[in-house]
């Protein structure tokens, strides 16, 4: 009965222990879920801040542009040339702002008087919100943000408007900038780091302007309902709000962050709200898998514990000595077996023991204690203390010690022993086993060195032969963002980017198979999806038979080195001020263009262009204004050519345009005429100056004017200097007579006002 009661107490303790473990596991899972959701909320908040910062900059820039237009409007309206200047200014401002489709000035009747789009001039938009609301408010400090509306071009826009007041404070019209969703769509997509993530931009009156991806109509309708999270966010007037729960019928539970965008330096009648949300099922997918895994592990633990306790109790009735002998037989397999008689103080050894200690059994003393002389005094003292503790306290005997064998070898030995007592409990003998652990200790030392190496600052991982990750070091976690638990058991696909094709990895594995090592530059991807360059070294680990059992890989982040190399290349081939190709890159592209033209019997053109009146700009306005002018010239020249053409800066105010693929001479002349006209238009520099310049250009055609780079360049240069000498502000096509004649400005000289003959390329 007593034994039965003791067994039930043990089962009760096991049940309490298992219940405690289950409760702790449950609490841990709940805490992990809360932590994951909090991390996701913080991530979404960070992404909304990215959108806020970008949109705030765009809104501020557009507001400044509207102010500058408003300030310049009286001059445009009062000057005979003001209309042309105003139109060109609006075109220039729109060209510099990719997010703005239209700039327009509307008078008090809602009629467009100025716009960068000529098709809108004279049209009336008096009924539009961006006219009516400023008319009602008459607040000159307010930036009006219209709800999304469909434009005359059938696209959805948002307009930003400022009211215009006359000298009596009466409504005089509005100045408006219409914002397209294109750039904002790119921005919203850039903060979407998961396919299940929804990114939206909503007007302050609750209307959706933009959604990435497009919303299902049912979900959009629910989002706009008064009691929806968006409605609550608009009512409580807080900048940032978090929501979780069911969103749309088929969307399930989602985690939502809403952030109001209203820059402090702008007075806006309505804000914009950025809305980011994710499916909670996706967010908690890993956690849910952990719940299943830990539940399974807990059930396995319950089964194993129950089975183990049952098995233990069934074996408890066996004799202690039988259990010890069974354990000793298991542990002593292949090692020396010995007994020490506590009464006679003598040892009995098997043949393996004599071999381990290098002693001759025939020369052994009656008590066989000659081996004691092989131990140093400190080791012998440790041995005696361990034996005494085993006898007195009946504790397991186990120790490692060194001996110097008769042949001079120093070996490490490990002793294990069990105490045997008679039926009266009197200790009678020690039964033990000894093994030589010299090699094992050396291997363990090597492993400790390897472990210390593995914990270095360089990212390292170990895989099996099937390239499944077995181990990673902390540097790997720091570099890629995956913890050891997240990486173990995964393949190397975990950090593989999509930049390399199958041939790249085929060549890598071919070298690994042939030489058992590979190193080179690869692109990997971090946990958050950021790709970056690495220097990867892989070494194959083989067993004694030469079969590969593991792979050891090290990764070194070479982002900074690559950026430095790219910067060196950029400085070598591009002009640092205008970011145009420099003389060296132009020479290479010209060579390639002529090689291709010769091969295909095609045609090409080279245009040398020099700015007129550039030095007075530097002298009058300073070098900063001169640099800004050169940057503006570069921008205009780029807009005159195709993507396959090259615009290069080869000197202070000298530019060269390469047209590698033309059919008619007229193609080159049209480009020259277009550049000439664009450069004659006024330049409005960011520093506030407005300057006028012109250009002189020379055109040389391949193959008519030269069959190689030197000849073609020389003839284009001759034509340009002819244009300079003939009075500037014109372009000249090369002809052989220019090499010997004095260039004179005549009616036949081609200028911006006199069309040049248009020969056909045969």
HELIX and SHEET records of a PDB file:
HELIX    1   1 UNK A    2  UNK A   78  1                                  77    
HELIX    2   2 UNK A   82  UNK A   96  1                                  15    
HELIX    3   3 UNK A  118  UNK A  120  5                                   3    
HELIX    4   4 UNK A  129  UNK A  137  1                                   9    
HELIX    5   5 UNK A  182  UNK A  190  1                                   9    
HELIX    6   6 UNK A  217  UNK A  223  1                                   7    
HELIX    7   7 UNK A  229  UNK A  236  1                                   8    
HELIX    8   8 UNK A  280  UNK A  283  1                                   4    
HELIX    9   9 UNK A  285  UNK A  315  1                                  31    
HELIX   10  10 UNK A  320  UNK A  331  1                                  12    
HELIX   11  11 UNK A  351  UNK A  357  1                                   7    
HELIX   12  12 UNK A  361  UNK A  363  5                                   3    
HELIX   13  13 UNK A  370  UNK A  374  5                                   5    
HELIX   14  14 UNK A  377  UNK A  393  1                                  17    
HELIX   15  15 UNK A  438  UNK A  454  1                                  17    
HELIX   16  16 UNK A  474  UNK A  480  1                                   7    
HELIX   17  17 UNK A  484  UNK A  487  1                                   4    
HELIX   18  18 UNK A  492  UNK A  495  5                                   4    
HELIX   19  19 UNK A  502  UNK A  515  1                                  14    
HELIX   20  20 UNK A  559  UNK A  573  1                                  15    
HELIX   21  21 UNK A  583  UNK A  600  1                                  18    
HELIX   22  22 UNK A  614  UNK A  621  1                                   8    
HELIX   23  23 UNK A  623  UNK A  639  1                                  17    
HELIX   24  24 UNK A  665  UNK A  680  1                                  16    
HELIX   25  25 UNK A  709  UNK A  725  1                                  17    
HELIX   26  26 UNK A  736  UNK A  739  5                                   4    
SHEET    1   A 5 UNK A 112  UNK A 115  0                                        
SHEET    2   A 5 UNK A 100  UNK A 106 -1                                        
SHEET    3   A 5 UNK A 171  UNK A 180 -1                                        
SHEET    4   A 5 UNK A 156  UNK A 165 -1                                        
SHEET    5   A 5 UNK A 144  UNK A 145 -1                                        
SHEET    1   B 5 UNK A 112  UNK A 115  0                                        
SHEET    2   B 5 UNK A 100  UNK A 106 -1                                        
SHEET    3   B 5 UNK A 171  UNK A 180 -1                                        
SHEET    4   B 5 UNK A 156  UNK A 165 -1                                        
SHEET    5   B 5 UNK A 149  UNK A 150 -1                                        
SHEET    1   C 5 UNK A 208  UNK A 212  0                                        
SHEET    2   C 5 UNK A 198  UNK A 203 -1                                        
SHEET    3   C 5 UNK A 272  UNK A 279 -1                                        
SHEET    4   C 5 UNK A 253  UNK A 261 -1                                        
SHEET    5   C 5 UNK A 240  UNK A 246 -1                                        
SHEET    1   D 5 UNK A 346  UNK A 349  0                                        
SHEET    2   D 5 UNK A 336  UNK A 341 -1                                        
SHEET    3   D 5 UNK A 427  UNK A 436 -1                                        
SHEET    4   D 5 UNK A 410  UNK A 421 -1                                        
SHEET    5   D 5 UNK A 397  UNK A 404 -1                                        
SHEET    1   E 5 UNK A 469  UNK A 472  0                                        
SHEET    2   E 5 UNK A 459  UNK A 464 -1                                        
SHEET    3   E 5 UNK A 548  UNK A 557 -1                                        
SHEET    4   E 5 UNK A 531  UNK A 542 -1                                        
SHEET    5   E 5 UNK A 517  UNK A 525 -1                                        
SHEET    1   F 5 UNK A 646  UNK A 649  0                                        
SHEET    2   F 5 UNK A 654  UNK A 662 -1                                        
SHEET    3   F 5 UNK A 603  UNK A 612 -1                                        
SHEET    4   F 5 UNK A 694  UNK A 702 -1                                        
SHEET    5   F 5 UNK A 730  UNK A 733  1                                        
SHEET    1   G 2 UNK A 683  UNK A 684  0                                        
SHEET    2   G 2 UNK A 690  UNK A 691 -1                                        
END                                                                             
